[in-house]
Amino acid sequence: MKLLSAPLIALLFIVAIVVGVSVYSGIFPPASVVESGSMQHSDNWQYGVINTGDIVIVKKVASPEHDITTYVQGRSANFSTYGDYGNVILYDASNGMVVIHRAIFYLTWSNGEPVVMGYHNQSWINVTSTYVLIKNVGFTHRNLVVFVNDFLNKSGFITMGDHNLAVTDLFDKGLNAYIASDQNVNIISHPVTNSEVVGKAEGQIPWFGLIKLNVMKLQGEWPYSNDVPHNSYYYLSASIIAFGVVIFFPYSKFMGTKTKKNNKKQ
């Protein structure tokens, strides 16, 4: 019986992975390509952090406010993903784009006063009727202020890109804190509701999303090409070459040659 060729075996293997990931994810397609650098922690590609060109695996959640751990909750429980506390979520923004940012806290209201899930008088967070101040946030350890007075009686997730806090020049001198949440910089005009949550990020495939992004660039649909980490294309090229060698290496000829040499020795 003729054995399957290496490329066909590779194709079947890829199909099996896609089917398996789709079943686990509960969403199709089960992944999303990161188009911008809003979650990066450096100009160079970093392991364990979401970088431009990475493919993020998306996990559907049945009850977002219970199944998603926010930064506030994660910091108290010492739970982190992708280089900082809490979960990173994907949500549908009002402009039709899907945003991949960190869930900072879940906001509800009681008698006209904001309630932050996971807040129990920790020293690093201050909740008032008009703003929420969180100290020492992210890889730059900046103070973050989120003004919530415009969201009266609107519940949902307050979200933010890790990199956005690091580079924002919006600064409140009185509070000694930076303004960077999606809801305060017009990425979305309100807290992210449960129905707007696509899922949470769980796992990633580095670099390979750059293939799709460069096709989009040729079509004039990718304005963030300058956000790609400096060494990502090097890693992508090396990975493609390695996969090519594994898939197209002439195993049958190599094994045949080795067998003939062994026969001659006998």
C-alpha positions as CSV (number, residue, x, y, z in Angstrom):
1,M,0.0,0.0,0.0
2,K,1.3,3.4,-1.0
3,L,2.0,5.7,1.9
4,L,0.5,9.2,2.0
5,S,2.9,12.0,0.9
6,A,4.3,14.3,3.6
7,P,2.4,17.4,2.2
8,L,-0.9,15.5,2.4
9,I,-0.2,14.3,5.9
10,A,0.6,18.0,6.9
11,L,-2.6,19.2,5.3
12,L,-4.7,16.6,7.2
13,F,-2.8,17.5,10.4
14,I,-3.7,21.2,9.9
15,V,-7.4,20.4,9.2
16,A,-7.5,18.2,12.3
17,I,-6.0,21.1,14.4
18,V,-8.5,23.6,13.0
19,V,-11.5,21.3,13.7
20,G,-10.2,20.6,17.2
21,V,-9.6,24.2,18.1
22,S,-13.0,25.2,16.7
23,V,-14.7,22.6,18.9
24,Y,-12.8,23.9,21.9
25,S,-13.4,27.5,21.1
26,G,-17.1,27.3,20.4
27,I,-16.6,30.0,17.7
28,F,-15.8,29.8,14.0
29,P,-13.4,31.0,12.9
30,P,-11.7,30.2,16.3
31,A,-8.9,32.7,16.0
32,S,-8.3,36.4,15.2
33,V,-5.2,38.2,13.8
34,V,-3.9,41.1,15.8
35,E,-3.6,44.0,13.5
36,S,-2.2,46.8,15.7
37,G,0.4,47.2,18.5
38,S,-2.1,48.3,21.2
39,M,-1.3,45.2,23.3
40,Q,2.5,45.1,22.8
41,H,5.0,45.6,25.6
42,S,8.0,46.4,23.4
43,D,9.2,47.3,20.0
44,N,10.6,43.8,19.7
45,W,8.5,40.6,19.6
46,Q,8.0,39.2,23.1
47,Y,7.0,35.7,24.2
48,G,3.8,35.6,26.2
49,V,2.6,39.0,25.1
50,I,0.1,39.8,22.3
51,N,2.1,41.3,19.4
52,T,1.1,42.7,16.0
53,G,0.8,39.7,13.6
54,D,0.1,37.1,16.2
55,I,-3.0,34.9,15.8
56,V,-5.0,34.8,19.0
57,I,-7.2,31.8,19.8
58,V,-10.7,32.9,20.9
59,K,-12.7,31.1,23.6
60,K,-16.5,31.7,23.8
61,V,-17.8,32.5,27.2
62,A,-21.3,31.7,28.4
63,S,-21.5,34.4,31.1
64,P,-18.9,37.1,30.5
65,E,-19.2,38.9,33.8
66,H,-18.6,35.6,35.6
67,D,-16.3,33.8,33.2
68,I,-13.9,36.7,32.6
69,T,-11.4,37.7,35.2
70,T,-10.7,41.5,35.0
71,Y,-7.5,43.2,35.9
72,V,-8.8,44.3,39.3
73,Q,-9.9,40.7,40.1
74,G,-6.7,39.2,38.7
75,R,-4.4,41.6,40.6
76,S,-6.1,40.6,43.9
77,A,-5.9,36.9,43.0
78,N,-2.4,37.1,41.3
79,F,-3.9,35.8,38.1
80,S,-2.4,37.0,34.8
81,T,-2.5,36.4,31.1
82,Y,-0.4,37.9,28.3
83,G,1.9,39.8,30.6
84,D,-0.5,41.4,33.0
85,Y,-3.4,40.8,35.4
86,G,-6.7,39.5,34.2
87,N,-8.1,38.3,30.9
88,V,-7.8,39.8,27.4
89,I,-11.2,39.9,25.7
90,L,-12.4,40.4,22.1
91,Y,-15.4,42.7,21.6
92,D,-17.4,44.3,18.9
93,A,-16.7,48.0,18.8
94,S,-19.3,50.5,17.5
95,N,-17.2,51.1,14.3
96,G,-17.7,47.4,13.3
97,M,-14.2,46.3,14.3
98,V,-13.3,43.6,16.7
99,V,-11.0,45.0,19.5
100,I,-8.6,42.8,21.4
101,H,-7.9,44.6,24.8
102,R,-7.6,43.7,28.5
103,A,-10.7,43.8,30.7
104,I,-9.8,46.3,33.4
105,F,-12.9,46.0,35.6
106,Y,-16.6,45.3,35.4
107,L,-18.7,48.3,36.2
108,T,-22.2,48.2,37.7
109,W,-24.3,50.8,39.6
110,S,-26.1,51.0,42.9
111,N,-28.2,54.1,43.8
112,G,-26.3,56.2,41.3
113,E,-22.9,55.2,42.6
114,P,-20.4,53.1,40.6
115,V,-19.6,49.6,41.8
116,V,-16.4,47.8,40.7
117,M,-16.6,44.1,40.8
118,G,-13.6,42.8,42.8
119,Y,-13.1,46.0,44.7
120,H,-12.8,45.6,48.5
121,N,-10.8,48.6,49.6
122,Q,-7.5,47.5,48.2
123,S,-4.8,50.1,48.7
124,W,-4.0,50.4,45.0
125,I,-7.5,51.4,43.8
126,N,-9.9,54.2,44.6
127,V,-13.5,54.3,43.6
128,T,-15.4,57.6,43.6
129,S,-18.7,58.8,42.1
130,T,-16.9,60.2,39.1
131,Y,-13.8,58.2,38.6
132,V,-11.9,55.0,39.3
133,L,-8.1,55.4,40.0
134,I,-5.8,52.4,39.8
135,K,-2.2,52.8,40.8
136,N,0.9,51.2,39.3
137,V,-0.7,49.6,36.3
138,G,1.0,47.7,33.4
139,F,4.6,47.3,32.4
140,T,5.2,51.0,32.7
141,H,3.7,51.1,36.2
142,R,1.6,54.2,35.4
143,N,-1.4,55.3,37.4
144,L,-4.7,54.9,35.4
145,V,-7.8,57.0,35.9
146,V,-11.1,56.0,34.3
147,F,-13.8,58.6,34.4
148,V,-17.2,56.8,34.8
149,N,-19.6,59.7,35.4
150,D,-20.6,59.7,31.7
151,F,-21.7,56.0,32.0
152,L,-24.4,56.5,34.7
153,N,-26.4,53.2,35.1
154,K,-24.5,51.6,32.2
155,S,-22.9,48.3,33.1
156,G,-20.2,46.4,31.4
157,F,-16.4,46.0,31.0
158,I,-14.0,48.9,31.1
159,T,-11.2,47.9,28.7
160,M,-7.8,49.1,27.6
161,G,-4.8,48.1,25.5
162,D,-1.6,47.5,27.5
163,H,0.5,49.6,25.1
164,N,-2.1,52.4,25.0
165,L,-1.5,53.2,28.6
166,A,2.3,53.2,28.0
167,V,2.2,55.8,25.3
168,T,-0.8,58.0,26.0
169,D,-0.1,61.7,26.7
170,L,-3.5,62.3,28.2
171,F,-2.6,63.1,31.8
172,D,-4.7,64.4,34.7
173,K,-2.3,66.5,36.9
174,G,-4.8,66.7,39.8
175,L,-5.0,62.9,40.1
176,N,-1.5,62.2,38.9
177,A,-2.9,59.6,36.5
178,Y,-3.1,58.8,32.8
179,I,-6.3,58.5,30.7
180,A,-6.1,55.5,28.4
181,S,-9.3,53.3,28.8
182,D,-11.1,52.5,25.5
183,Q,-14.2,54.2,27.0
184,N,-12.4,57.5,27.7
185,V,-10.5,57.7,24.3
186,N,-13.4,57.1,22.0
187,I,-12.6,53.6,20.9
188,I,-16.0,52.7,22.3
189,S,-18.5,55.1,23.9
190,H,-19.7,52.9,26.7
191,P,-18.8,49.9,28.9
192,V,-18.6,46.7,26.8
193,T,-21.8,44.8,27.4
194,N,-22.1,41.0,27.6
195,S,-23.7,40.8,24.1
196,E,-20.7,42.7,22.6
197,V,-18.1,40.3,24.0
198,V,-17.0,37.9,21.3
199,G,-14.9,35.8,23.7
200,K,-11.6,35.8,25.7
201,A,-8.1,35.2,24.4
202,E,-6.7,31.8,25.2
203,G,-3.5,30.9,23.5
204,Q,-1.8,32.3,20.4
205,I,0.2,31.4,17.3
206,P,3.0,33.9,16.8
207,W,4.0,35.7,13.6
208,F,1.9,33.8,11.0
209,G,-0.9,36.4,11.0
210,L,1.6,38.7,9.2
211,I,0.9,36.7,6.0
212,K,-2.8,37.8,6.1
213,L,-1.9,41.4,7.2
214,N,0.5,41.9,4.3
215,V,-2.2,40.7,1.8
216,M,-4.4,43.4,3.4
217,K,-1.6,45.9,3.1
218,L,-1.4,45.3,-0.7
219,Q,-5.2,46.0,-0.8
220,G,-4.8,49.2,1.2
221,E,-6.7,47.7,4.2
222,W,-3.9,47.6,6.9
223,P,-2.8,51.0,8.2
224,Y,-0.7,49.6,11.1
225,S,2.3,48.0,9.3
226,N,4.7,50.2,11.3
227,D,3.5,48.5,14.5
228,V,5.1,45.1,13.7
229,P,7.8,44.2,16.2
230,H,11.3,44.5,14.7
231,N,12.2,40.8,14.8
232,S,8.8,39.3,13.9
233,Y,9.5,38.9,10.1
234,Y,12.8,37.2,11.0
235,Y,11.0,34.7,13.2
236,L,8.3,34.2,10.6
237,S,10.8,33.5,7.8
238,A,12.7,31.1,9.9
239,S,9.5,29.2,10.9
240,I,8.4,28.9,7.3
241,I,11.7,27.5,6.2
242,A,11.7,25.0,9.1
243,F,8.1,23.9,8.2
244,G,9.1,23.6,4.6
245,V,12.0,21.4,5.4
246,V,9.9,19.1,7.6
247,I,7.1,18.8,5.0
248,F,9.0,18.5,1.8
249,F,12.2,16.7,2.9
250,P,12.5,13.6,0.7
251,Y,12.2,11.0,3.4
252,S,11.5,8.1,1.1
253,K,14.6,8.8,-1.0
254,F,16.7,9.3,2.1
255,M,15.5,6.1,3.7
256,G,15.9,4.2,0.4
257,T,19.5,5.4,0.1
258,K,20.2,4.4,3.7
259,T,18.7,0.9,3.1
260,K,20.9,0.3,0.0
261,K,24.0,1.3,1.9
262,N,23.1,-1.1,4.7
263,N,22.5,-3.9,2.1
264,K,26.0,-3.4,0.6
265,K,27.7,-3.7,4.0
266,Q,26.1,-7.1,4.6
